[in-house]
């Protein structure tokens, strides 16, 4: 493959990540739910519904990708996403939002692991295996740039559109473009092994995937390490919105705008900045391998994250501390993630990667499904207490990790 064609496909990987993260609604999702009459406990339940559905369908989706085609599965996933956006727009009640969450979760389950597996297959196909962290970090950085663009664009959209719910309709446009982009990928990345779908073979490969993921100690360890940290990060990151609503009540950026509009602008700007910093962290994650042992760095991020969250719980009314801690958490998550993807790819057979990455996502979803309602209840009682408990838990996990061999 010539260099120009190689760069073209890498660019497609990057554009995929950018487009899929143009979720203009994301910075305002909890605000939308609150404005629709839901409380934080209901919101926690919605997140739990999302994660339960992802948990149920993660491994089957990985098997479909490995056995029946990765491109095929990604096309299906974007159809689920687009359907969910339409129903979120209709919204209005907990049950309708729950249905939208189910479809959104199906999209997440069908997507997670599949595109990463395609990138790894591309790397293996062209024998550039030493570049796993660099290439995945680069593509992930473009995903985060997409999130940054979405955050900045959403500020203009949320001020211009009549209601927040219209952000879901606007998000359909980049998802349609991403669907077309996936269809343009070379056919060898589809890697379809079975030409006929049967329930018997589908169940057989599901069982084999689970056995493979948990029978091998290195694969099992990598899955638990990655899933638990992701679950911890994802469980608390969205609670920045109600925190910001509290600490920015008297903080006015633009005197010409109302207090409500100032809050929307402020949230969008903070998300954009965090994604920009995270993109830089992801793009340069491979450089840390020159200075630190990656497995030691992965381990100590538990301790650093726990300390940071406890500091946040103490200074939760200080806008600068809130901003700084959440930015730091995003940096750690997006430095850690490319290292974990490389680790999982290195310890997993190439024909099982999509399935194993789906098991990892499934484990993440199970942990979030357990944590989300509990965090919602704690948040209803006290945001400060919720963050303190969560930070303490992360430090305990780090302490237990010291008893486990680094490899």
N, C-alpha and C positions, 0 to 999 in steps of 0.2 A: 504494500500500500504506500503510495507516494505521500510526501509530507503535507501537501496541500489537502488531500483527501482526509488525512489523519486530523489536521487542524479543523477541518469542516465538521467532522463527527464530534470532536471534543466541544466545538462551539454549540452543536446541537444539544449535547448533554448540559451545557451551561444554560442555554436558552430554556430548556425544559425546567431546570431548577428555578430560574427567574420567573417564568410564567406561572408555575404551580404555586408560587408564594405571593402572587398578586391577589391576596385575600384582603380586599379593601375593608371588609367588615371586622377583621380580627381585633384591631385596637379598641373597638367599640362594642364588642359582642356582649360582655357582661352588662354594660350600660344599656344596651338594647333590651336584654332580658329584664333588667330592673325597671326600665320604662314600660315594659309590657306587663308589669304587675307581679313578677316573680321575686322571691326573696333569695338570699344566698344559699339557703338549704335546698330550695328547688333547683337552683343553678348547679349546685353540687350533684344533685340527682341526675340532671341532664348530662353532666360530664361522666357520671358513673354509667349511664345508659350507653353513651358513646363508647366507653372503654370495654364494657361487657360485650357489645356487638363486635368490636375489634378483636377481643379475646376469642370469641367463638369462631370467627372466620379467618383469623390470621394464618393458622397452619393450613386449612383447606385452600386459602388463596395462594400460599407458597407452593403447594403441590400443583395447583392449576398452572402456575407460572412455569414450574420446572418440567411438567409433563405435557402441557397443552399449549404453551407459547406465552412468552413474556409480553410481546407486543399486544397480543390478543387481550391479555388480562388488563393491561394499562388502558386500552380503549374502553373496556367495560367500566373500569374504575372512574374514568372521567364522566361517563354517563351517569353514574351514581352521584358524583359531586354536583353536576349541573341540576339534577332532579332535586337534590337537597337544598340548593340555593333558592330554587323556586318556592319550595315549601317554607323555608325560613322567611322569605318575603311575605308569604301569606300570613304566617305566624298568628300571634294573638293569644294563645293559650298553651299551657304546659303540655297537653297531649299532642298538639300540632308540632310544637318544638321538639317533642320526643320523637315523632315520626321523622322529622327532618334530621335529627341527630342519628337515627338509625341508618338513613341513606348516606349521610356524611361519613359515618363510621365504616360502612361498607366500602366507600371510596378509599378511606384511609387504609383499611385492611388489604384491599386489592393493590394499593400502590406501594405500601411500605415493604422494603426489602427487594421488590421486583426491579426497580430502576437501578439500585445499587448493584444487584446481581448482574444486570446488563452491562454496567460499567466494568465490573470485574471480568466478565466474559470477553469484553472488548480488549481489556488489558492482556488477558491470557492469549487471546487469538493473535495479538500482534507482538506477544513475547516482550512486554514492557512491565513485568511484575514488580520491579523495584520502585515503580512510580505510583503504587496504590494510594499511599497517604497523600502524595502531592496532587494527583489527578482528582481523587475524591474530595480533598480539601478545597481544590479550585472550584469544582462544580458546586460544592456546598456553599462556598463563598458567594457564588452567583445567586444561589437560592436566598441567601441572606440579603444580598443587594435587592433582590425582588421584594423582600419583606420591607426593606427600607423605602423603596420606591412606592410600595403600597401604602405605607404609613404616611408619607408626605402627600401623596395623591389623595388619600382618604380625607386629609384635612380640608382640601378644596372641595371634595365631593360632599363631605358631611355638612359643610356650610352652604353649599349650593343646592343640594337635593332637598326635597320637602321633608323627608324623614330618613332616619338611619337605615331603615329596612331596605331602601333602594340600593344600598351598597352591595347587597347580595345579587341583585340583578346585574350590576356593572361587572361583578366578578365572573359572570358567565363568559364574557368576551375573551379574557386570556385563557380560560379553561378550554374553550373551543379551539383556540389557536394551538394549545398544547396537544390536544387530541390529534390535530392535523400533523403536528411535528412528530409525534410518536409513529404515525403511519409512514413517515418518510425515513425511518431508521432502516438500515440494511436488514434483509430477511434472516441472515445468519444469527442475528441477535435474538430472534424469536425463539430459537432452540427448541422447537416442538419435537417431543420424543414419541408421543402417542397420537395417532391419527384418529382414533375412535375413543370417545368418552364412555366409560362404563363405571357404574357405582362400585363394583367389586374392586377394580384396579384403583379407583379413587380412594376408597377406604384403606386399601393395602398400602398405598404410598403415604397416606396420612400417618398410619401407624409406624411405618418405617422411618418417617421424618422425625417423629417424636422420639423413637428409640435411638436414632442416630444422635440427636441433639443432646440427650441426657445420658447416654451410655459412655460417651467419651469425655473424660474429665476436663480436658482443655477447652473443648467446645462448650461444655456445661458451665465452666467457670467464666468464660468470656460472656456468655449469655446473661448470667446473673449479674455480673459486674456492670455490664452496659445497661441492662433493663432497669436495675434498681436506681441508678443515678438518673436516668432519663425520667423515670416515674417521679422521683423526688423533685426534679426541676419542673416538669410539666404540671405537677400538682399545685404548685404555688405561683407560677409565673403570671397567670391570668388575674391573680388577686391584686396585682399592681393597679388595676383600674379603680376599684373602690378606694384603695389607699390614696391614689392621686386625687380622686374626687374629694376626699377629706382634707388633704393638705394644701389643695390649691383653691379652696373656697375664697380666700382673700388675696390670691395672687393673680394679678391682672397683667397680661402681656400686651393686649391691644385695647386701649380705652374706647375705641369705636365699636367694639364687640361686646355682647352681653357676657355675663359671668359664665353662663352655660356654654356659649360658643368659645370663650377663652379656655375653658376646661377641655373641650374637644381638641382645640388647637394644641394645647400643651401635651395632652396624651399622645397625639400623633407625632409631635416633634420628639418626644422622649423615646417612643418606639423606634422612630427612624434612626435616631442616634445610636440606640442599642444595637440595631441590626447592622449599622455601618461598622461599628467596632467589632461585632461578632463576625462579620464577613472578613475583616482583616485578620482576626484570630484564626478562623478556619483556613483561610488561604495560606497562612504561615505556620500551621500546626506541625508540618513535617520538619520545620527548622528546630523545634524543641528536641528532636531526637539526637541532635548533635551535642546538646548541652546536658540533657537529663536522660535517665533510664525511663522509657515511656511507661513501663508498668508501675514504677515508683511514683511517677507524676500522676498517673491515673488514680492511684491509691490515695495520695495526699490531697487530691481535690475534694475528697469527702470532708476532711478536716477543715480545709479552707472555706468550703461552702457553708459548713455548719457554723463556724465562727462568724462568717459574714451575715448569716440569717439571724443569729442571736443579736448581733449589733443592730440590725434593722429593727428587731422587736423592741429594743430599748429606745432607739431614736426614731420611732415610726412617725412622729409629727414633724420631723426635719426633712424638708423637701430635698435638700442636698444629699443627705444620707440615703434616702429612698432611691434617688436617682443613681447615686454611686454604687450602692450594693446591687441593685438589679442589673446595672451595666456589667459589674464584675461577674455576676452569676452567668450572664449571657456569654461573656468572654470564656469562662471556664468550661461551660457546656460545649461551646463550639470549637474549643481547642481539643477537648477530650474526645468528641465524637469521631473525627477522622481517624484518630489513633485506635479507637475501639472497632471501627469498621475494618481497618487493616488487620487488627488482631483476629477478628472473627473470620475474615477472608483467608488468613494464613493457616488457621487451625481447622478449616472446613474443606471437605472435598468439593471441587468446582461444580459437580452435578447436584450438590445439595445446598448451595449457598442461599438461593431464594427461600428455600424451606427453613433453613436455620435462621436466617434474618427475620423470617416470619415468626418463628418461635420466640425470638428475642423481642419482637414487637408485641407478641401475644403476652409474654411475661410482663412487659411494661404496662400493657393495658390492664392486666389482672391487678397489678399493684396499684394503679391509678384508680381502678374501680373500687378497690377497698378503701383507699385514702380519701377520695374526693368527697363522699358524704361526711366523713369525720372532720375533714378540713373545713367543709361548709358549716358544720355545727360549731366548731371552734371559732370560725370567723364571725359567725352570728353573735357569739358571746364576746369575743375580743380578738381583734386582728393581732394585737401585740402578743397575746398568749399563744395564738396559733403559730406565729412565726418562731416564738421561743421554743415551743414544744418540738417543732419541726427541725429547727437548727440543732437542738440537743440530740434528737434521734439520729441525725447525720453524723454527729461526733461519736455516738455509740457505735454506729456501723463502722466507722473508721477504726475504732478501738478493736472491734472483732476482726477486721481485715488484717490487723497486725499478726494474728494467729495463723493466717493462711499464707502458704508459700507464694512468692511473687510470681511464679510462672504458672 
